[in-house]
Amino acid sequence: DTVFASETIDLPEKFRVLLYTDGLTEAMNAAGERFGQERLAEWLPVARGRSAGELQDELANKLTQFQAKTGLNDDQTFLIMTG
């Protein structure tokens, strides 16, 4: 019974879009801290001027470093689009 909506928006010439699953923000480090939306929101604006592939690699590395001594407890899926 879920209802889905459709919306179209025009993106500015230089844009970045990040779509992600909750497993990314719920990733935990050895101290039990979550990666969190705040950490993600702080990273994205500083990552200007890079291609989607570069941003993907950087975010994947950031997550790997954050979870250095822990295993995955959920999927971590994200999609980055730039223009």
N, C-alpha and C positions, 0 to 999 in steps of 0.2 A: 504493500500500500504506500510505498514511498513515492513522493512526487518530486520530479527533478525539473529545474528551470534552465533555460538557455539564455545567455546574455552575450552580446558582442560589444567590445570596446575598442576604440582606437588607441594604440599605444604610441607614445612619443617616439621621435627618431632614435634617441639613445635610451634604451630601456633594459631592465633586467627583471625577469620573473623567476621566482623559485617556488616550485610545488614540491611538497614533501609529505611523507607519512609520519605518524606519531612516533614511530620507532626511532626517528632521528633525534627529536627533542627529548625523548625519554631515555636516550643512551646514558649509561652510568659509568662513572670512573671508579677506581679502586676505593675512593673515599666515600662512595655512595651518593655523590652529587650527580644530578642530571645535567645533560648538555643544555637543555632548556631553550625556550623561544627567545629569551633575552640575549643569550650568547649568540644565537643565530642572527637576531636582528642587529646586533652590534657588528657582526662580521660583514654582512651583505653591503652596507654603504661604503665600507673601506675597500671593498673589492672592485673598485671602479676601473674601467679601461681594459678589462681582461675579456678574453673570449669565453664562451660558454664552456668549452673544453678545459680551459685553464681554471675557471671557477670550479668546475666539477672536481678536478684533481686536487685543488686547494682545499675544498670542503671535505673530500674523502680523507685527505691527509690529516686535516684538523680533527676529524672524528677518530681516526686511528690513533693519533697521539693522545687524545682525551681518554680513550678506552684502553690505553696501553696494557694494563694488567687485568683486564676483565674480558669476558666473552660477550657475544651478542645475546641479548635477551628478547629481541624482536627484530623484524625486518627493518632495514634502513634504506628507503627508496626516495630518491629525489630527482627532479628534472629542472634544469636551468636553461632558460631561453634569454638570449640577448639580441639587441638590434641596434 
